[in-house]
Amino acid sequence: MDLSGVHRFEELVRLARNIAVTTHRNPDGDALGSSGALYHYFRAKGKAVSVVLADPVPDTLSFIYEGVPVCGPEAFDGCDLLVCTDFNLISRAGDIEPAIRACKAPKVLIDHHVGPETEAFDLVFSDSGMSSASELVFWILRGMEGGTAALGPEAGRCLMTGMTTDTNNFANSVTSSTLSMAGELLEAGVDRDRILSQLYNSYRPNRVAAMSWLLDNELHLREDGLAYIVVRDKVWHRFGLMEGELEGLVNIPLSIGSVNMSLTLREDPAQGYYRISLRSREGWSARELAMKAFHGGGHEKASGGRLYFPQDIESPDDVYDFMKTLEI
């Protein structure tokens, strides 16, 4: 990993009095873990810190942001350093994109996706070989402090949580540096058992009922190894689901021996698209399919995108015909 910018980042932090931190829209565990860790770290350094999000924190992940207040984009106006995590393009920040671009403070990007928008930032840490943005934040802060214990318990908890979610609990994108990070955080006192309980054993019955119904009624298996699950808006409301409650659904079809690529398509009529999550086995590229068919991208085996209506399909009902003929 290239951490040559650590000393410059350290100097930017030292000089800053008011730091703003932000991440991508519809924040997931890694977005919240990486940004939450920076909040706690900067606060421990005596800085005024504002965390800005385009969308609410999902209830299922709210424990990550325990003690982290969320501000509006006006916080960018008064900051003298802006740190962005877990997105490669500012457009992925959603409605707060214009405010980020208008911010006059030095901008730092910490991300693990391919193709960072380097020209928009004063300093970029980008490594697509990292398991997560949280892992990259860990090594940056560790390099600044010279050790893990100095990061503090709250930052450590956030980083362990973010890395755990983005690796699907060490099932994807794990390298020796990921395991080293986990080991050092455990030695520093991070309670991984509590994190796992909060992540995977604290759901409402709605999740189990919805996933059971979807696997029984909306799991489609193609002969070429593609599996997909369509989550219609009426089903979402039928089960009273909340953001984050179908986390992990996309991984389940990959437990079938004949499946090489798995997709979930969640209808979002208010936005006019299906949200697409893609996962694949070794030798199959979720990223290529996301880029080719869904205006998206990401990692080789874990990516995301969108399917717009009426631009890509005439209406939400046409998603089934689209998926039947999709070339992989």
Residue pairs with C-beta under 8 A, 6 or more apart in sequence:
1 127
1 129
1 130
1 136
1 139
1 177
2 125
2 127
3 125
3 139
3 140
3 143
5 123
5 124
5 125
6 140
6 143
6 144
8 123
9 108
9 123
9 125
9 140
9 144
10 144
12 81
12 106
12 108
12 123
13 19
13 42
13 45
13 47
13 81
13 144
15 80
15 81
16 47
16 79
16 80
16 81
16 105
17 47
17 48
17 80
18 47
18 48
18 49
18 50
18 78
18 79
18 80
18 81
19 42
19 47
19 48
19 49
19 50
19 79
19 80
19 81
19 82
19 83
20 49
20 50
20 51
20 52
20 71
20 75
20 76
20 79
20 81
20 82
20 83
20 103
20 105
21 35
21 38
21 39
21 42
21 49
21 50
21 51
21 52
21 82
21 83
21 84
21 85
22 35
22 51
22 52
22 53
22 82
22 83
22 84
22 85
22 93
22 96
22 100
23 31
23 32
23 34
23 35
23 53
23 84
23 85
23 86
23 87
23 93
23 133
24 31
24 54
24 86
24 87
24 92
24 93
24 94
25 54
25 55
25 92
25 93
25 94
25 95
26 55
26 94
26 243
26 275
27 35
27 53
27 55
27 57
27 58
27 61
28 61
28 165
28 166
28 244
28 247
29 61
29 64
29 161
29 162
29 164
29 165
29 166
29 199
30 86
30 132
30 133
30 134
30 162
30 163
30 165
30 166
31 85
31 86
31 87
31 133
31 162
32 57
32 61
32 64
32 65
32 158
32 161
32 162
33 64
33 132
33 133
33 134
33 158
33 159
33 160
33 161
33 162
33 163
33 165
34 85
34 86
34 110
34 132
34 133
34 134
34 136
34 137
34 158
34 159
34 162
35 51
35 85
35 86
36 51
36 64
36 65
36 68
36 154
36 155
36 158
36 162
37 134
37 137
37 138
37 141
37 151
37 154
37 155
37 156
37 158
37 159
37 162
38 49
38 83
38 85
38 137
38 155
39 49
39 51
39 68
40 67
40 68
40 152
40 154
40 155
40 158
41 141
41 151
41 152
41 155
42 49
43 49
44 152
44 155
50 71
50 75
50 79
51 65
51 68
51 69
51 70
51 71
52 70
52 71
52 72
52 73
52 75
52 76
52 96
52 99
53 70
53 96
54 93
54 94
54 95
54 96
55 94
56 243
57 64
57 65
57 70
58 242
58 243
58 244
59 242
59 243
59 244
60 202
60 203
60 242
60 243
60 244
60 245
60 247
61 165
61 244
63 198
64 158
64 161
64 162
67 154
73 96
73 99
73 100
74 99
76 82
76 99
76 100
76 102
76 103
76 105
77 103
79 103
79 105
80 105
80 106
81 105
81 106
81 108
82 100
82 103
82 105
82 106
82 107
82 108
83 107
83 108
83 110
84 90
84 93
84 100
84 107
84 108
84 109
84 110
84 111
84 121
85 109
85 110
85 111
85 133
85 137
86 110
86 111
86 112
86 113
86 132
86 133
87 93
87 111
87 113
88 109
88 111
88 113
88 114
88 115
88 116
88 117
88 126
89 115
89 116
89 117
90 97
90 100
90 101
90 117
90 120
91 97
93 100
100 107
101 120
106 122
106 123
107 120
107 121
107 122
107 123
108 121
108 122
108 123
108 124
108 125
109 116
109 117
109 118
109 120
109 121
109 123
109 124
109 125
109 126
110 125
110 133
110 136
110 137
110 140
111 124
111 125
111 126
111 133
111 136
112 126
112 127
112 128
112 129
112 130
112 131
112 132
112 133
112 135
112 136
112 299
113 126
113 128
113 297
113 298
113 299
114 128
114 287
114 297
114 298
114 299
115 297
116 124
116 126
118 124
118 126
125 136
125 140
127 136
128 299
129 175
130 136
130 177
130 178
131 163
131 166
131 167
131 172
131 173
131 174
131 175
131 178
132 162
132 163
132 165
132 166
132 167
132 173
133 162
133 166
134 158
134 159
134 160
134 161
134 162
134 163
134 166
135 159
135 163
135 177
135 178
135 181
137 159
137 162
138 148
138 151
138 159
138 163
138 181
138 185
139 177
139 181
141 151
141 155
142 148
142 151
142 184
145 151
148 156
148 184
148 185
148 187
148 188
149 188
151 159
151 188
153 188
153 189
153 190
156 185
156 188
156 189
156 190
157 190
157 191
157 195
159 181
159 185
160 182
160 185
160 190
160 192
160 195
161 195
161 198
161 199
163 178
163 181
163 182
164 170
164 192
164 195
164 196
164 199
165 199
165 247
166 172
166 173
167 173
167 174
167 178
168 248
168 251
169 196
169 199
169 200
170 178
170 182
171 251
172 279
172 301
172 302
173 299
173 301
173 302
182 192
185 192
186 192
203 245
204 242
204 245
206 239
206 240
206 241
206 242
206 245
207 241
207 245
207 246
209 239
210 235
210 239
210 241
210 245
210 246
211 246
211 249
211 252
213 235
213 239
214 229
214 231
214 235
214 246
214 249
215 229
215 252
218 229
218 230
218 231
218 232
218 235
219 227
219 228
219 229
219 253
220 227
220 228
220 229
220 230
220 320
220 323
221 227
221 253
221 256
221 258
221 259
222 228
222 324
224 328
225 258
225 259
225 260
225 261
225 284
225 328
226 259
226 260
226 261
226 262
226 263
226 326
226 328
227 253
227 254
227 256
227 259
227 261
227 262
227 263
228 262
228 263
228 264
228 265
228 323
229 249
229 250
229 253
229 262
229 263
229 264
229 265
230 264
230 265
230 267
230 319
230 320
230 323
231 246
231 264
231 265
231 266
231 267
232 267
232 316
233 267
233 268
233 269
233 316
236 266
236 267
246 264
246 266
249 264
250 262
250 263
250 264
250 277
250 278
250 279
251 262
251 279
252 262
253 259
253 262
254 262
254 279
254 280
254 281
259 281
260 280
260 281
260 283
260 284
261 278
261 279
261 280
261 281
261 284
261 286
261 289
261 328
262 278
262 279
262 280
263 276
263 277
263 278
263 279
263 323
264 276
264 277
265 274
265 275
265 276
265 307
265 319
265 323
266 274
266 275
266 277
267 274
267 316
267 319
268 274
268 275
269 316
272 308
272 309
273 306
273 307
273 308
273 309
274 306
274 307
274 309
274 316
274 319
275 304
275 306
276 290
276 294
276 296
276 304
276 305
276 306
276 307
277 303
277 304
278 286
278 289
278 290
278 294
278 296
278 298
278 302
278 303
278 304
278 305
279 286
279 301
279 302
280 286
280 289
280 300
280 301
280 302
281 301
282 301
284 301
284 328
285 300
285 301
286 298
286 299
286 300
286 301
286 302
286 303
287 297
287 298
287 299
287 300
287 303
289 303
289 328
290 296
290 297
290 298
290 303
290 304
290 305
291 297
291 303
291 305
293 305
293 307
293 326
294 304
294 305
294 306
294 307
295 305
295 306
295 308
296 303
296 304
296 305
296 306
297 303
297 304
297 305
298 304
307 313
307 319
307 322
309 315
309 316
309 318
312 322
313 319
313 321
313 322
